[in-house]
């Protein structure tokens, strides 16, 4: 899984501490959404084949491959 960098984003002016370009996301939400998508597609007997540029991040692509989502 991704190794998060913990920035103090809940403090005033903290957005200026993030190195840019930088992706800021909620890892719990990402993992939950990928799991829900994988479960729903599996239950429907379908496979997901998203466009390769959809996420633009190799680490996120690996996260979608892990539960069996076909890229």
mmCIF file of the N, C-alpha and C atoms, coordinates in Angstrom:
data_MODEL
# 
_entry.id   MODEL 
# 
loop_
_atom_site.group_PDB 
_atom_site.id 
_atom_site.type_symbol 
_atom_site.label_atom_id 
_atom_site.label_alt_id 
_atom_site.label_comp_id 
_atom_site.label_asym_id 
_atom_site.label_entity_id 
_atom_site.label_seq_id 
_atom_site.pdbx_PDB_ins_code 
_atom_site.Cartn_x 
_atom_site.Cartn_y 
_atom_site.Cartn_z 
_atom_site.occupancy 
_atom_site.B_iso_or_equiv 
_atom_site.pdbx_formal_charge 
_atom_site.auth_seq_id 
_atom_site.auth_comp_id 
_atom_site.auth_asym_id 
_atom_site.auth_atom_id 
_atom_site.pdbx_PDB_model_num 
ATOM 1   N N  . UNK A 1 1  ? 0.837   -1.185  0.000   1.00 0.00 ? 1  UNK A N  1 
ATOM 2   C CA . UNK A 1 1  ? 0.000   0.000   0.000   1.00 0.00 ? 1  UNK A CA 1 
ATOM 3   C C  . UNK A 1 1  ? 0.878   1.243   0.000   1.00 0.00 ? 1  UNK A C  1 
ATOM 4   N N  . UNK A 1 2  ? 0.268   2.354   -0.222  1.00 0.00 ? 2  UNK A N  1 
ATOM 5   C CA . UNK A 1 2  ? 0.989   3.619   -0.259  1.00 0.00 ? 2  UNK A CA 1 
ATOM 6   C C  . UNK A 1 2  ? 1.566   3.951   1.104   1.00 0.00 ? 2  UNK A C  1 
ATOM 7   N N  . UNK A 1 3  ? 2.711   4.576   1.104   1.00 0.00 ? 3  UNK A N  1 
ATOM 8   C CA . UNK A 1 3  ? 3.311   5.078   2.331   1.00 0.00 ? 3  UNK A CA 1 
ATOM 9   C C  . UNK A 1 3  ? 2.914   6.540   2.469   1.00 0.00 ? 3  UNK A C  1 
ATOM 10  N N  . UNK A 1 4  ? 2.029   6.862   3.391   1.00 0.00 ? 4  UNK A N  1 
ATOM 11  C CA . UNK A 1 4  ? 1.565   8.247   3.493   1.00 0.00 ? 4  UNK A CA 1 
ATOM 12  C C  . UNK A 1 4  ? 2.602   9.175   4.109   1.00 0.00 ? 4  UNK A C  1 
ATOM 13  N N  . UNK A 1 5  ? 2.554   10.408  3.680   1.00 0.00 ? 5  UNK A N  1 
ATOM 14  C CA . UNK A 1 5  ? 3.310   11.485  4.299   1.00 0.00 ? 5  UNK A CA 1 
ATOM 15  C C  . UNK A 1 5  ? 2.284   12.293  5.068   1.00 0.00 ? 5  UNK A C  1 
ATOM 16  N N  . UNK A 1 6  ? 2.494   12.456  6.328   1.00 0.00 ? 6  UNK A N  1 
ATOM 17  C CA . UNK A 1 6  ? 1.507   13.139  7.150   1.00 0.00 ? 6  UNK A CA 1 
ATOM 18  C C  . UNK A 1 6  ? 1.812   14.628  7.240   1.00 0.00 ? 6  UNK A C  1 
ATOM 19  N N  . UNK A 1 7  ? 1.004   15.406  6.560   1.00 0.00 ? 7  UNK A N  1 
ATOM 20  C CA . UNK A 1 7  ? 1.096   16.861  6.620   1.00 0.00 ? 7  UNK A CA 1 
ATOM 21  C C  . UNK A 1 7  ? 0.033   17.364  7.596   1.00 0.00 ? 7  UNK A C  1 
ATOM 22  N N  . UNK A 1 8  ? 0.294   18.421  8.316   1.00 0.00 ? 8  UNK A N  1 
ATOM 23  C CA . UNK A 1 8  ? -0.699  18.968  9.251   1.00 0.00 ? 8  UNK A CA 1 
ATOM 24  C C  . UNK A 1 8  ? -1.734  19.807  8.500   1.00 0.00 ? 8  UNK A C  1 
ATOM 25  N N  . UNK A 1 9  ? -2.584  19.152  7.696   1.00 0.00 ? 9  UNK A N  1 
ATOM 26  C CA . UNK A 1 9  ? -3.488  19.876  6.811   1.00 0.00 ? 9  UNK A CA 1 
ATOM 27  C C  . UNK A 1 9  ? -4.662  20.529  7.528   1.00 0.00 ? 9  UNK A C  1 
ATOM 28  N N  . UNK A 1 10 ? -4.812  20.293  8.792   1.00 0.00 ? 10 UNK A N  1 
ATOM 29  C CA . UNK A 1 10 ? -5.929  20.891  9.520   1.00 0.00 ? 10 UNK A CA 1 
ATOM 30  C C  . UNK A 1 10 ? -5.524  22.183  10.229  1.00 0.00 ? 10 UNK A C  1 
ATOM 31  N N  . UNK A 1 11 ? -4.362  22.717  9.886   1.00 0.00 ? 11 UNK A N  1 
ATOM 32  C CA . UNK A 1 11 ? -3.892  23.951  10.513  1.00 0.00 ? 11 UNK A CA 1 
ATOM 33  C C  . UNK A 1 11 ? -3.878  25.082  9.488   1.00 0.00 ? 11 UNK A C  1 
ATOM 34  N N  . UNK A 1 12 ? -4.161  26.302  9.913   1.00 0.00 ? 12 UNK A N  1 
ATOM 35  C CA . UNK A 1 12 ? -4.150  27.432  8.978   1.00 0.00 ? 12 UNK A CA 1 
ATOM 36  C C  . UNK A 1 12 ? -2.808  27.563  8.262   1.00 0.00 ? 12 UNK A C  1 
ATOM 37  N N  . UNK A 1 13 ? -2.856  27.727  6.954   1.00 0.00 ? 13 UNK A N  1 
ATOM 38  C CA . UNK A 1 13 ? -1.647  27.896  6.154   1.00 0.00 ? 13 UNK A CA 1 
ATOM 39  C C  . UNK A 1 13 ? -0.898  26.612  5.864   1.00 0.00 ? 13 UNK A C  1 
ATOM 40  N N  . UNK A 1 14 ? -1.401  25.476  6.326   1.00 0.00 ? 14 UNK A N  1 
ATOM 41  C CA . UNK A 1 14 ? -0.668  24.223  6.169   1.00 0.00 ? 14 UNK A CA 1 
ATOM 42  C C  . UNK A 1 14 ? -0.570  23.780  4.716   1.00 0.00 ? 14 UNK A C  1 
ATOM 43  N N  . UNK A 1 15 ? -1.473  24.251  3.870   1.00 0.00 ? 15 UNK A N  1 
ATOM 44  C CA . UNK A 1 15 ? -1.400  23.836  2.465   1.00 0.00 ? 15 UNK A CA 1 
ATOM 45  C C  . UNK A 1 15 ? -0.088  24.276  1.823   1.00 0.00 ? 15 UNK A C  1 
ATOM 46  N N  . UNK A 1 16 ? 0.548   25.280  2.396   1.00 0.00 ? 16 UNK A N  1 
ATOM 47  C CA . UNK A 1 16 ? 1.814   25.757  1.853   1.00 0.00 ? 16 UNK A CA 1 
ATOM 48  C C  . UNK A 1 16 ? 2.980   24.839  2.202   1.00 0.00 ? 16 UNK A C  1 
ATOM 49  N N  . UNK A 1 17 ? 2.765   23.867  3.072   1.00 0.00 ? 17 UNK A N  1 
ATOM 50  C CA . UNK A 1 17 ? 3.830   22.924  3.425   1.00 0.00 ? 17 UNK A CA 1 
ATOM 51  C C  . UNK A 1 17 ? 3.855   21.711  2.509   1.00 0.00 ? 17 UNK A C  1 
ATOM 52  N N  . UNK A 1 18 ? 2.842   21.544  1.670   1.00 0.00 ? 18 UNK A N  1 
ATOM 53  C CA . UNK A 1 18 ? 2.766   20.388  0.779   1.00 0.00 ? 18 UNK A CA 1 
ATOM 54  C C  . UNK A 1 18 ? 3.638   20.647  -0.440  1.00 0.00 ? 18 UNK A C  1 
ATOM 55  N N  . UNK A 1 19 ? 4.568   19.724  -0.707  1.00 0.00 ? 19 UNK A N  1 
ATOM 56  C CA . UNK A 1 19 ? 5.398   19.826  -1.903  1.00 0.00 ? 19 UNK A CA 1 
ATOM 57  C C  . UNK A 1 19 ? 4.521   19.648  -3.127  1.00 0.00 ? 19 UNK A C  1 
ATOM 58  N N  . UNK A 1 20 ? 4.685   20.497  -4.115  1.00 0.00 ? 20 UNK A N  1 
ATOM 59  C CA . UNK A 1 20 ? 3.870   20.406  -5.316  1.00 0.00 ? 20 UNK A CA 1 
ATOM 60  C C  . UNK A 1 20 ? 4.733   20.040  -6.513  1.00 0.00 ? 20 UNK A C  1 
ATOM 61  N N  . UNK A 1 21 ? 4.195   19.350  -7.511  1.00 0.00 ? 21 UNK A N  1 
ATOM 62  C CA . UNK A 1 21 ? 2.817   18.873  -7.476  1.00 0.00 ? 21 UNK A CA 1 
ATOM 63  C C  . UNK A 1 21 ? 2.683   17.748  -6.461  1.00 0.00 ? 21 UNK A C  1 
ATOM 64  N N  . UNK A 1 22 ? 1.575   17.699  -5.816  1.00 0.00 ? 22 UNK A N  1 
ATOM 65  C CA . UNK A 1 22 ? 1.366   16.687  -4.797  1.00 0.00 ? 22 UNK A CA 1 
ATOM 66  C C  . UNK A 1 22 ? -0.067  16.217  -4.762  1.00 0.00 ? 22 UNK A C  1 
ATOM 67  N N  . UNK A 1 23 ? -0.245  14.948  -4.540  1.00 0.00 ? 23 UNK A N  1 
ATOM 68  C CA . UNK A 1 23 ? -1.565  14.357  -4.423  1.00 0.00 ? 23 UNK A CA 1 
ATOM 69  C C  . UNK A 1 23 ? -1.919  14.272  -2.952  1.00 0.00 ? 23 UNK A C  1 
ATOM 70  N N  . UNK A 1 24 ? -3.054  14.825  -2.585  1.00 0.00 ? 24 UNK A N  1 
ATOM 71  C CA . UNK A 1 24 ? -3.541  14.741  -1.216  1.00 0.00 ? 24 UNK A CA 1 
ATOM 72  C C  . UNK A 1 24 ? -4.873  14.006  -1.274  1.00 0.00 ? 24 UNK A C  1 
ATOM 73  N N  . UNK A 1 25 ? -4.956  12.871  -0.603  1.00 0.00 ? 25 UNK A N  1 
ATOM 74  C CA . UNK A 1 25 ? -6.198  12.104  -0.624  1.00 0.00 ? 25 UNK A CA 1 
ATOM 75  C C  . UNK A 1 25 ? -6.404  11.388  0.695   1.00 0.00 ? 25 UNK A C  1 
ATOM 76  N N  . UNK A 1 26 ? -7.606  10.929  0.886   1.00 0.00 ? 26 UNK A N  1 
ATOM 77  C CA . UNK A 1 26 ? -7.973  10.173  2.081   1.00 0.00 ? 26 UNK A CA 1 
ATOM 78  C C  . UNK A 1 26 ? -7.783  8.694   1.749   1.00 0.00 ? 26 UNK A C  1 
ATOM 79  N N  . UNK A 1 27 ? -6.715  8.082   2.278   1.00 0.00 ? 27 UNK A N  1 
ATOM 80  C CA . UNK A 1 27 ? -6.414  6.683   1.947   1.00 0.00 ? 27 UNK A CA 1 
ATOM 81  C C  . UNK A 1 27 ? -7.515  5.731   2.373   1.00 0.00 ? 27 UNK A C  1 
ATOM 82  N N  . UNK A 1 28 ? -8.142  5.988   3.513   1.00 0.00 ? 28 UNK A N  1 
ATOM 83  C CA . UNK A 1 28 ? -9.237  5.117   3.950   1.00 0.00 ? 28 UNK A CA 1 
ATOM 84  C C  . UNK A 1 28 ? -10.381 5.155   2.943   1.00 0.00 ? 28 UNK A C  1 
ATOM 85  N N  . UNK A 1 29 ? -10.722 6.341   2.466   1.00 0.00 ? 29 UNK A N  1 
ATOM 86  C CA . UNK A 1 29 ? -11.794 6.475   1.472   1.00 0.00 ? 29 UNK A CA 1 
ATOM 87  C C  . UNK A 1 29 ? -11.402 5.805   0.163   1.00 0.00 ? 29 UNK A C  1 
ATOM 88  N N  . UNK A 1 30 ? -10.153 5.964   -0.267  1.00 0.00 ? 30 UNK A N  1 
ATOM 89  C CA . UNK A 1 30 ? -9.689  5.324   -1.497  1.00 0.00 ? 30 UNK A CA 1 
ATOM 90  C C  . UNK A 1 30 ? -9.818  3.810   -1.397  1.00 0.00 ? 30 UNK A C  1 
ATOM 91  N N  . UNK A 1 31 ? -9.310  3.237   -0.321  1.00 0.00 ? 31 UNK A N  1 
ATOM 92  C CA . UNK A 1 31 ? -9.369  1.784   -0.145  1.00 0.00 ? 31 UNK A CA 1 
ATOM 93  C C  . UNK A 1 31 ? -10.812 1.286   -0.061  1.00 0.00 ? 31 UNK A C  1 
ATOM 94  N N  . UNK A 1 32 ? -11.663 2.028   0.643   1.00 0.00 ? 32 UNK A N  1 
ATOM 95  C CA . UNK A 1 32 ? -13.074 1.656   0.759   1.00 0.00 ? 32 UNK A CA 1 
ATOM 96  C C  . UNK A 1 32 ? -13.746 1.677   -0.613  1.00 0.00 ? 32 UNK A C  1 
ATOM 97  N N  . UNK A 1 33 ? -13.517 2.739   -1.382  1.00 0.00 ? 33 UNK A N  1 
ATOM 98  C CA . UNK A 1 33 ? -14.142 2.858   -2.693  1.00 0.00 ? 33 UNK A CA 1 
ATOM 99  C C  . UNK A 1 33 ? -13.664 1.773   -3.651  1.00 0.00 ? 33 UNK A C  1 
ATOM 100 N N  . UNK A 1 34 ? -12.389 1.453   -3.622  1.00 0.00 ? 34 UNK A N  1 
ATOM 101 C CA . UNK A 1 34 ? -11.870 0.384   -4.481  1.00 0.00 ? 34 UNK A CA 1 
ATOM 102 C C  . UNK A 1 34 ? -12.479 -0.957  -4.083  1.00 0.00 ? 34 UNK A C  1 
ATOM 103 N N  . UNK A 1 35 ? -12.566 -1.222  -2.778  1.00 0.00 ? 35 UNK A N  1 
ATOM 104 C CA . UNK A 1 35 ? -13.156 -2.483  -2.309  1.00 0.00 ? 35 UNK A CA 1 
ATOM 105 C C  . UNK A 1 35 ? -14.627 -2.587  -2.703  1.00 0.00 ? 35 UNK A C  1 
ATOM 106 N N  . UNK A 1 36 ? -15.375 -1.494  -2.560  1.00 0.00 ? 36 UNK A N  1 
ATOM 107 C CA . UNK A 1 36 ? -16.802 -1.504  -2.942  1.00 0.00 ? 36 UNK A CA 1 
ATOM 108 C C  . UNK A 1 36 ? -16.960 -1.743  -4.437  1.00 0.00 ? 36 UNK A C  1 
ATOM 109 N N  . UNK A 1 37 ? -16.120 -1.078  -5.226  1.00 0.00 ? 37 UNK A N  1 
ATOM 110 C CA . UNK A 1 37 ? -16.186 -1.242  -6.672  1.00 0.00 ? 37 UNK A CA 1 
ATOM 111 C C  . UNK A 1 37 ? -15.850 -2.681  -7.064  1.00 0.00 ? 37 UNK A C  1 
ATOM 112 N N  . UNK A 1 38 ? -14.810 -3.229  -6.467  1.00 0.00 ? 38 UNK A N  1 
ATOM 113 C CA . UNK A 1 38 ? -14.406 -4.605  -6.784  1.00 0.00 ? 38 UNK A CA 1 
ATOM 114 C C  . UNK A 1 38 ? -15.495 -5.594  -6.395  1.00 0.00 ? 38 UNK A C  1 
ATOM 115 N N  . UNK A 1 39 ? -16.077 -5.407  -5.218  1.00 0.00 ? 39 UNK A N  1 
ATOM 116 C CA . UNK A 1 39 ? -17.132 -6.315  -4.748  1.00 0.00 ? 39 UNK A CA 1 
ATOM 117 C C  . UNK A 1 39 ? -18.362 -6.232  -5.651  1.00 0.00 ? 39 UNK A C  1 
ATOM 118 N N  . UNK A 1 40 ? -18.778 -5.022  -5.987  1.00 0.00 ? 40 UNK A N  1 
ATOM 119 C CA . UNK A 1 40 ? -19.952 -4.851  -6.841  1.00 0.00 ? 40 UNK A CA 1 
ATOM 120 C C  . UNK A 1 40 ? -19.764 -5.440  -8.226  1.00 0.00 ? 40 UNK A C  1 
ATOM 121 N N  . UNK A 1 41 ? -18.591 -5.213  -8.810  1.00 0.00 ? 41 UNK A N  1 
ATOM 122 C CA . UNK A 1 41 ? -18.319 -5.768  -10.132 1.00 0.00 ? 41 UNK A CA 1 
ATOM 123 C C  . UNK A 1 41 ? -18.218 -7.285  -10.087 1.00 0.00 ? 41 UNK A C  1 
ATOM 124 N N  . UNK A 1 42 ? -17.584 -7.815  -9.058  1.00 0.00 ? 42 UNK A N  1 
ATOM 125 C CA . UNK A 1 42 ? -17.483 -9.267  -8.914  1.00 0.00 ? 42 UNK A CA 1 
ATOM 126 C C  . UNK A 1 42 ? -18.868 -9.886  -8.787  1.00 0.00 ? 42 UNK A C  1 
ATOM 127 N N  . UNK A 1 43 ? -19.715 -9.301  -7.954  1.00 0.00 ? 43 UNK A N  1 
ATOM 128 C CA . UNK A 1 43 ? -21.073 -9.814  -7.756  1.00 0.00 ? 43 UNK A CA 1 
ATOM 129 C C  . UNK A 1 43 ? -21.894 -9.769  -9.042  1.00 0.00 ? 43 UNK A C  1 
ATOM 130 N N  . UNK A 1 44 ? -21.605 -8.794  -9.899  1.00 0.00 ? 44 UNK A N  1 
ATOM 131 C CA . UNK A 1 44 ? -22.329 -8.658  -11.163 1.00 0.00 ? 44 UNK A CA 1 
ATOM 132 C C  . UNK A 1 44 ? -21.698 -9.478  -12.289 1.00 0.00 ? 44 UNK A C  1 
ATOM 133 N N  . UNK A 1 45 ? -20.568 -10.123 -11.987 1.00 0.00 ? 45 UNK A N  1 
ATOM 134 C CA . UNK A 1 45 ? -19.890 -10.921 -13.000 1.00 0.00 ? 45 UNK A CA 1 
ATOM 135 C C  . UNK A 1 45 ? -19.194 -10.074 -14.057 1.00 0.00 ? 45 UNK A C  1 
ATOM 136 N N  . UNK A 1 46 ? -18.799 -8.874  -13.686 1.00 0.00 ? 46 UNK A N  1 
ATOM 137 C CA . UNK A 1 46 ? -18.174 -7.941  -14.629 1.00 0.00 ? 46 UNK A CA 1 
ATOM 138 C C  . UNK A 1 46 ? -16.727 -7.659  -14.233 1.00 0.00 ? 46 UNK A C  1 
ATOM 139 N N  . UNK A 1 47 ? -16.003 -7.084  -15.192 1.00 0.00 ? 47 UNK A N  1 
ATOM 140 C CA . UNK A 1 47 ? -14.656 -6.608  -14.935 1.00 0.00 ? 47 UNK A CA 1 
ATOM 141 C C  . UNK A 1 47 ? -14.593 -5.130  -15.276 1.00 0.00 ? 47 UNK A C  1 
ATOM 142 N N  . UNK A 1 48 ? -13.776 -4.406  -14.561 1.00 0.00 ? 48 UNK A N  1 
ATOM 143 C CA . UNK A 1 48 ? -13.570 -2.994  -14.823 1.00 0.00 ? 48 UNK A CA 1 
ATOM 144 C C  . UNK A 1 48 ? -12.330 -2.825  -15.678 1.00 0.00 ? 48 UNK A C  1 
ATOM 145 N N  . UNK A 1 49 ? -12.451 -2.035  -16.712 1.00 0.00 ? 49 UNK A N  1 
ATOM 146 C CA . UNK A 1 49 ? -11.304 -1.728  -17.559 1.00 0.00 ? 49 UNK A CA 1 
ATOM 147 C C  . UNK A 1 49 ? -11.236 -0.210  -17.732 1.00 0.00 ? 49 UNK A C  1 
ATOM 148 N N  . UNK A 1 50 ? -10.821 0.498   -16.657 1.00 0.00 ? 50 UNK A N  1 
ATOM 149 C CA . UNK A 1 50 ? -10.757 1.953   -16.765 1.00 0.00 ? 50 UNK A CA 1 
ATOM 150 C C  . UNK A 1 50 ? -9.646  2.400   -17.703 1.00 0.00 ? 50 UNK A C  1 
ATOM 151 N N  . UNK A 1 51 ? -9.773  3.592   -18.187 1.00 0.00 ? 51 UNK A N  1 
ATOM 152 C CA . UNK A 1 51 ? -8.744  4.176   -19.035 1.00 0.00 ? 51 UNK A CA 1 
ATOM 153 C C  . UNK A 1 51 ? -7.466  4.314   -18.207 1.00 0.00 ? 51 UNK A C  1 
ATOM 154 N N  . UNK A 1 52 ? -6.347  4.011   -18.800 1.00 0.00 ? 52 UNK A N  1 
ATOM 155 C CA . UNK A 1 52 ? -5.075  4.016   -18.063 1.00 0.00 ? 52 UNK A CA 1 
ATOM 156 C C  . UNK A 1 52 ? -4.712  5.380   -17.497 1.00 0.00 ? 52 UNK A C  1 
ATOM 157 N N  . UNK A 1 53 ? -5.211  6.454   -18.080 1.00 0.00 ? 53 UNK A N  1 
ATOM 158 C CA . UNK A 1 53 ? -4.894  7.786   -17.582 1.00 0.00 ? 53 UNK A CA 1 
ATOM 159 C C  . UNK A 1 53 ? -5.847  8.234   -16.487 1.00 0.00 ? 53 UNK A C  1 
ATOM 160 N N  . UNK A 1 54 ? -6.793  7.404   -16.119 1.00 0.00 ? 54 UNK A N  1 
ATOM 161 C CA . UNK A 1 54 ? -7.825  7.809   -15.161 1.00 0.00 ? 54 UNK A CA 1 
ATOM 162 C C  . UNK A 1 54 ? -7.237  8.251   -13.825 1.00 0.00 ? 54 UNK A C  1 
ATOM 163 N N  . UNK A 1 55 ? -6.202  7.591   -13.346 1.00 0.00 ? 55 UNK A N  1 
ATOM 164 C CA . UNK A 1 55 ? -5.659  7.911   -12.029 1.00 0.00 ? 55 UNK A CA 1 
ATOM 165 C C  . UNK A 1 55 ? -4.327  8.629   -12.100 1.00 0.00 ? 55 UNK A C  1 
ATOM 166 N N  . UNK A 1 56 ? -3.559  8.433   -13.172 1.00 0.00 ? 56 UNK A N  1 
ATOM 167 C CA . UNK A 1 56 ? -2.267  9.091   -13.378 1.00 0.00 ? 56 UNK A CA 1 
ATOM 168 C C  . UNK A 1 56 ? -1.293  8.890   -12.222 1.00 0.00 ? 56 UNK A C  1 
ATOM 169 N N  . UNK A 1 57 ? -1.430  7.784   -11.519 1.00 0.00 ? 57 UNK A N  1 
ATOM 170 C CA . UNK A 1 57 ? -0.569  7.513   -10.375 1.00 0.00 ? 57 UNK A CA 1 
ATOM 171 C C  . UNK A 1 57 ? -0.325  6.004   -10.312 1.00 0.00 ? 57 UNK A C  1 
ATOM 172 N N  . UNK A 1 58 ? 0.908   5.541   -10.532 1.00 0.00 ? 58 UNK A N  1 
ATOM 173 C CA . UNK A 1 58 ? 1.179   4.099   -10.529 1.00 0.00 ? 58 UNK A CA 1 
ATOM 174 C C  . UNK A 1 58 ? 0.778   3.405   -9.227  1.00 0.00 ? 58 UNK A C  1 
ATOM 175 N N  . UNK A 1 59 ? 0.937   4.092   -8.102  1.00 0.00 ? 59 UNK A N  1 
ATOM 176 C CA . UNK A 1 59 ? 0.585   3.476   -6.823  1.00 0.00 ? 59 UNK A CA 1 
ATOM 177 C C  . UNK A 1 59 ? -0.925  3.210   -6.733  1.00 0.00 ? 59 UNK A C  1 
ATOM 178 N N  . UNK A 1 60 ? -1.720  4.128   -7.241  1.00 0.00 ? 60 UNK A N  1 
ATOM 179 C CA . UNK A 1 60 ? -3.175  3.920   -7.226  1.00 0.00 ? 60 UNK A CA 1 
ATOM 180 C C  . UNK A 1 60 ? -3.554  2.814   -8.209  1.00 0.00 ? 60 UNK A C  1 
ATOM 181 N N  . UNK A 1 61 ? -2.869  2.738   -9.342  1.00 0.00 ? 61 UNK A N  1 
ATOM 182 C CA . UNK A 1 61 ? -3.117  1.642   -10.282 1.00 0.00 ? 61 UNK A CA 1 
ATOM 183 C C  . UNK A 1 61 ? -2.865  0.296   -9.604  1.00 0.00 ? 61 UNK A C  1 
ATOM 184 N N  . UNK A 1 62 ? -1.785  0.211   -8.839  1.00 0.00 ? 62 UNK A N  1 
ATOM 185 C CA . UNK A 1 62 ? -1.483  -1.030  -8.119  1.00 0.00 ? 62 UNK A CA 1 
ATOM 186 C C  . UNK A 1 62 ? -2.570  -1.352  -7.101  1.00 0.00 ? 62 UNK A C  1 
ATOM 187 N N  . UNK A 1 63 ? -3.135  -0.330  -6.481  1.00 0.00 ? 63 UNK A N  1 
ATOM 188 C CA . UNK A 1 63 ? -4.223  -0.543  -5.516  1.00 0.00 ? 63 UNK A CA 1 
ATOM 189 C C  . UNK A 1 63 ? -5.456  -1.135  -6.185  1.00 0.00 ? 63 UNK A C  1 
ATOM 190 N N  . UNK A 1 64 ? -5.722  -0.743  -7.442  1.00 0.00 ? 64 UNK A N  1 
ATOM 191 C CA . UNK A 1 64 ? -6.893  -1.284  -8.137  1.00 0.00 ? 64 UNK A CA 1 
ATOM 192 C C  . UNK A 1 64 ? -6.636  -2.684  -8.662  1.00 0.00 ? 64 UNK A C  1 
ATOM 193 N N  . UNK A 1 65 ? -5.388  -3.016  -8.926  1.00 0.00 ? 65 UNK A N  1 
ATOM 194 C CA . UNK A 1 65 ? -5.058  -4.357  -9.396  1.00 0.00 ? 65 UNK A CA 1 
ATOM 195 C C  . UNK A 1 65 ? -5.165  -5.374  -8.275  1.00 0.00 ? 65 UNK A C  1 
ATOM 196 N N  . UNK A 1 66 ? -4.788  -4.967  -7.070  1.00 0.00 ? 66 UNK A N  1 
ATOM 197 C CA . UNK A 1 66 ? -4.754  -5.883  -5.924  1.00 0.00 ? 66 UNK A CA 1 
ATOM 198 C C  . UNK A 1 66 ? -6.066  -6.639  -5.692  1.00 0.00 ? 66 UNK A C  1 
ATOM 199 N N  . UNK A 1 67 ? -7.246  -5.992  -5.719  1.00 0.00 ? 67 UNK A N  1 
ATOM 200 C CA . UNK A 1 67 ? -8.474  -6.746  -5.487  1.00 0.00 ? 67 UNK A CA 1 
ATOM 201 C C  . UNK A 1 67 ? -9.005  -7.421  -6.752  1.00 0.00 ? 67 UNK A C  1 
ATOM 202 N N  . UNK A 1 68 ? -8.244  -7.395  -7.844  1.00 0.00 ? 68 UNK A N  1 
ATOM 203 C CA . UNK A 1 68 ? -8.658  -8.089  -9.054  1.00 0.00 ? 68 UNK A CA 1 
ATOM 204 C C  . UNK A 1 68 ? -9.356  -7.212  -10.067 1.00 0.00 ? 68 UNK A C  1 
ATOM 205 N N  . UNK A 1 69 ? -9.237  -5.915  -9.973  1.00 0.00 ? 69 UNK A N  1 
ATOM 206 C CA . UNK A 1 69 ? -9.815  -5.042  -10.987 1.00 0.00 ? 69 UNK A CA 1 
ATOM 207 C C  . UNK A 1 69 ? -8.864  -5.004  -12.162 1.00 0.00 ? 69 UNK A C  1 
ATOM 208 N N  . UNK A 1 70 ? -9.338  -5.404  -13.298 1.00 0.00 ? 70 UNK A N  1 
ATOM 209 C CA . UNK A 1 70 ? -8.497  -5.531  -14.498 1.00 0.00 ? 70 UNK A CA 1 
ATOM 210 C C  . UNK A 1 70 ? -8.285  -4.176  -15.131 1.00 0.00 ? 70 UNK A C  1 
ATOM 211 N N  . UNK A 1 71 ? -7.036  -3.748  -15.208 1.00 0.00 ? 71 UNK A N  1 
ATOM 212 C CA . UNK A 1 71 ? -6.719  -2.487  -15.887 1.00 0.00 ? 71 UNK A CA 1 
ATOM 213 C C  . UNK A 1 71 ? -6.418  -2.786  -17.334 1.00 0.00 ? 71 UNK A C  1 
# 
